[in-house]
Amino acid sequence: MTRVASIGRSLARGGAGEARRAGPLEAAERRAGFLFALPVILLTGSLLFLPILQTVYYSFTQWDGITATWVGLDNFRRLSSDPVFWRVLANNVLLLAAIPFAILIPLLVAFLLHQHVAGWRFFRSVYFLPTSISWVVIGMVAIRVFARRGILNDLLRMLGIPLTTDLLTTELGAMLAVSLTFIWSVFGTNTIIFITGMATLDRDVYEAARVDGAGPWAVFRYVTIPLLMRFIQFAFVLTVITGFTALFSLIFIMTTGGPGYGTTTLEFFVYQKAFAQGVFGYAAAIGTFLFAIVFLIGLVQRRLLRSQED
Amino acid sequence: MLRRAARAAVFAILFLVAVVMLYPFWFMIQTSFRSKQQFQTGVGYSLDSWAGLFDAIPVVQQLVNSTVVTVAAVLIILAASATGGYAFAKLRFPGRSMVLLAIIAGMMIPLQSVIIPEFVNISQLGLVNQYPGAVLVYAALGTPFATYLMTTYFRGIPTELIEASLIDGASYAQIFRRVMLPLATPALVTVAVLQFIQVWDDLLIGLLFLQTPAVRTITVGLATLQSSRIIDVPVLMAGSLVSALPAVVVYLIFQRYLIAGLTMGMSR
């Protein structure tokens, strides 16, 4: 599964309002608190928070990994006039086009699963299975699906459709292939999120809707979806963040960002600039930009959740 | 609920979706048992490609590498997130909410945004191509979400249990070991399973921090097999199968913990 990076919640509220005890017991608790929190603080401090500060700092420098010279906003200026950067950004937007499908298909299937027909538990396990598979393996198989002499064309021939595809050789086609693979991969996770959500809904609501004469589609459209909004939002944010930050391996295997820059997304662009071309400062600027986007998505989600709670 | 015909239709759709989800696995298995020629003609089976895979990369060594790196990273994550979760959920100390907020914000840091300094720092420590370098990076990246899960879980354990033990004269460390940890077993399993799959399946960190074939993980080994332009599809499928199998087995045994982890991530 992806790094689930989207759920900052009301957790941090903590002990406000708890009565303060004085004396040795409180001092012992404080000491224990510091000691038990120390491993997390040291680990994330040195290997997560320090590096992100470094990335932001080095994005204002010209840097080859050893010496860095301060150049102010130069990297960002160059970025904004780099046509490749705009192309890459457009690819991220294209990837967003996959999101509605990555939400709606699981939503429909979860609705069907929720009817609890024979074997639904088995189906649920099968749908969730790809969650355990690495993007490398998924990419390997995806190439054979979309290749000229691949599974997709075999299928089209079997169905008697007179069409031969060769998606991986054109820029838009490759993006389509990556998007389809992405939708397939997140299908299981999103289905599980929605089926979990549906299990929390009151049966009476469905009963009432049916008594009112609502058909299955009306129930789905006017009862299930509105009641599941919180889960849909969670899945949406999770899927966007996955698309923006977890597809490196898939792209690396399927297309290496090509043809041309056809499937180079922001995260892949960071890798190319840093580890293929060695322009660390410039790559750090892209990394900073990506961080800003993801952080913004997270903040918006928190805001949305809070407004729902009120 | 539904009429018989409708239920049959639902079953048919769910079955079709299952086929779409399972076909790639079937393709991998079937193809791996064919030689290159058999794959092209679609006739016959053999073990040629499996032999070819073991010739192309040190499969056993790389499986060992994956196991060592993954298990070490998961153990560190478990230790850090269990102690941290206990502290954040049950112990009052100054700055607690600030630190927890930072950890939660840490879940939103994309790997690609830290990978460059990470790589430079680890190379300056001389830890590239050594297990500890990759292990530390995996551990640091997995810890925020794990700590979030553990904190949520410990919040659900009544504070009265701690107070009772304190009256009995137990120290906070003893309470952690004897009361909290045993109660937290399901959450620990969830964290371990999630992180095992995460680390085992990773490519980028392995690619950068474990570069020589002798220390590569199997996932990285498989990726290099692909980029070495061997267009021998059956060999690649055999490799895919080998690299996927351990994580799939973990999934099949522990899937309800994985689902629990996902729903815990959603809980407020």
Interface residues (C-beta under 8 A of the other chain):
Chain A: M1 R3 V4 A5 S6 I7 G8 R9 S10 L11 A12 R13 G14 G15 A16 E18 L25 E26 A28 E29 R30 R31 A32 G33 F34 L35 F36 A37 L38 P39 V40 I41 L43 T44 S46 L47 L48 F49 L50 P51 I52 Q54 T55 Y58 G65 V109 L112 L113 Q115 H116 V117 A118 G119 W120 F122 F123 S125 V126 Y127 F128 L129 P130 T131 S132 I133 S134 W135 V136 V137 I138 M140 V141 R144 V145 I151 W184 F187 G188 T189 I192 I193 T196 P216 F231 F234 I241 F244 T245 F248 S249 F252 I253 T256 L266 E267 V270 Y271 A274 F275 F280 A283 A284 G287 T288 L290 F291 V294 F295 G298 L305
Chain B: M1 L2 A6 R7 V10 F11 I13 L14 F15 V17 A18 V20 M21 L22 Y23 P24 F25 F27 M28 T31 I76 A79 A80 S81 T83 G84 Y86 A87 F88 L91 R92 F93 P94 R96 S97 V99 L100 L101 A102 I103 I104 A105 G106 M107 M108 I109 P110 L111 Q112 S113 V114 I115 I116 P117 E118 F119 V120 N121 S123 L136 V137 A139 A140 L141 G142 T143 P144 F145 T147 Y148 T151 T152 R155 L166 S171 Y172 A173 F176 L194 I197 Q198 W200 D201 D202 L203 L204 L208 T219 L222 A223 Q226 S227 V233 L236 M237 S240 S243 A244 A247 V248 V250 Y251 Q255 L258 I259 L262 T263 G265 M266 R268
